[in-house]
Structure formats: structure tokens, C-alpha cells
């Protein structure tokens, strides 16, 4: 009986897959999707930016595939590159399906952060790579 328990324990350890519920969520990758919602008051000087960093030199592009926008960028190792995006990429309204999303693709692994800034209000987020997002979602209304 004891040998069966040991065998099952060894089998469980060798066949176990990494579990995301353990708190390890990869935030670095080579492909990211990001969208920007309308900020509280965009009457002054709003801007939307991506901050991209990497441990190695790399390059990439930010595109809005359904809008025809494309911008190339380079990242120097251990620094942050700022990519300012067009304000036409901000989604307005609610409860609609839009076409204003940005695709970030890079040659090597990077981390991406987003900022939606206006006077007296700002929204920021760490953007997860596409592979981290999974395929099962729940929408709560």
C-alpha cells in the first residue's frame, strides 16, 4: 500500500502541468492586444501611450488592423520605449463591438504597459500577452 502511495505521488509530480492559480501569470511576450476606452473628460489634451521594455534590444510594430494604422518602434535593452498612439484609437460609447484595437508584435520578448491620460484623470494597465489570456471568458453585466 505504501509503495502504491509513493508511486502515485511520483506520477503526480512528473505529470503535473503548471497551474496559473498559483499566482504566476506571464506578463512578457511577443504579441499583445490592447484597447482604450473613452476617458472621463477628453476636452483638454488627452494622449494614449504604450510603454514597452525588454531585457534585450528588439523591434516591433503597433498596428490597428481594421483601421489601417501601423507604427514601427525599437526598444533598447533595459530601457522603456514610449509609443504615442492616435486618439482615433479610443473607443467611445458602450455596449457595442468596435474595430479600434491595437496589436503589438515584437521580434523578442517584451513587457507592455498602457496609459490613457488627460488632465486630472488617467488610466494605466499592464497588458498581458495573447498567450496568457487563454480562451475561456465570462462576461458579467
C-alpha positions, -999 to 999 in steps of 0.1 A, spaced: 0 0 0 28 24 9 46 17 -24 13 25 -43 11 59 -25 48 66 -34 42 56 -70 11 78 -72 30 108 -57 58 104 -82 34 101 -110 15 132 -99 47 152 -97 61 141 -130 28 146 -149 17 179 -133 13 209 -155 20 245 -143 -11 260 -127 -19 297 -132 -39 298 -100 -5 297 -82 -2 334 -89 24 331 -117 9 350 -147 34 357 -175 34 394 -184 61 393 -211 56 381 -246 58 389 -283 21 396 -292 -3 418 -273 -38 432 -280 -49 464 -262 -79 487 -265 -85 521 -249 -119 532 -235 -130 568 -235 -115 588 -206 -136 609 -182 -132 642 -199 -113 644 -232 -117 682 -238 -82 693 -229 -50 675 -241 -55 637 -239 -30 612 -251 -28 574 -252 6 558 -249 22 524 -248 54 518 -227 74 489 -240 105 474 -222 128 444 -227 159 427 -214 174 427 -249 174 450 -279 144 443 -301 120 460 -325 83 456 -334 52 472 -348 19 486 -334 -10 482 -358 -47 488 -358 -55 461 -383 -91 472 -391 -82 509 -393 -50 508 -415 -27 523 -388 9 510 -384 39 523 -365 73 507 -360 94 510 -329 127 498 -314 135 490 -278 169 493 -263 177 467 -237 167 477 -201 151 510 -211 115 520 -218 103 530 -252 72 552 -254 48 548 -284 22 576 -286 -9 563 -304 -35 583 -324 -66 595 -305 -87 579 -332 -79 546 -315 -101 554 -284 -133 535 -282 -164 557 -274 -198 547 -261 -207 514 -246 -223 480 -254 -210 480 -290 -185 459 -308 -157 482 -321 -128 480 -345 -104 501 -326 -79 477 -310 -41 478 -312 -19 448 -320 17 449 -307 41 424 -322 78 422 -315 108 402 -326 118 394 -290 101 392 -256 89 425 -241 66 439 -214 38 463 -224 20 489 -203 -7 513 -214 -16 548 -203 -48 568 -212 -40 603 -199 -59 636 -196 -58 665 -173 -69 654 -138 -76 618 -149 -55 588 -160 -59 551 -166 -30 527 -167 -27 489 -171 -2 461 -176 -10 444 -208 -9 406 -209 5 387 -239 -21 370 -261 -9 335 -249 -16 345 -213 -52 354 -220 -65 319 -225 -97 310 -244 -124 309 -217 -141 341 -206 -171 352 -186 -190 384 -191 -209 399 -162 -235 425 -170 
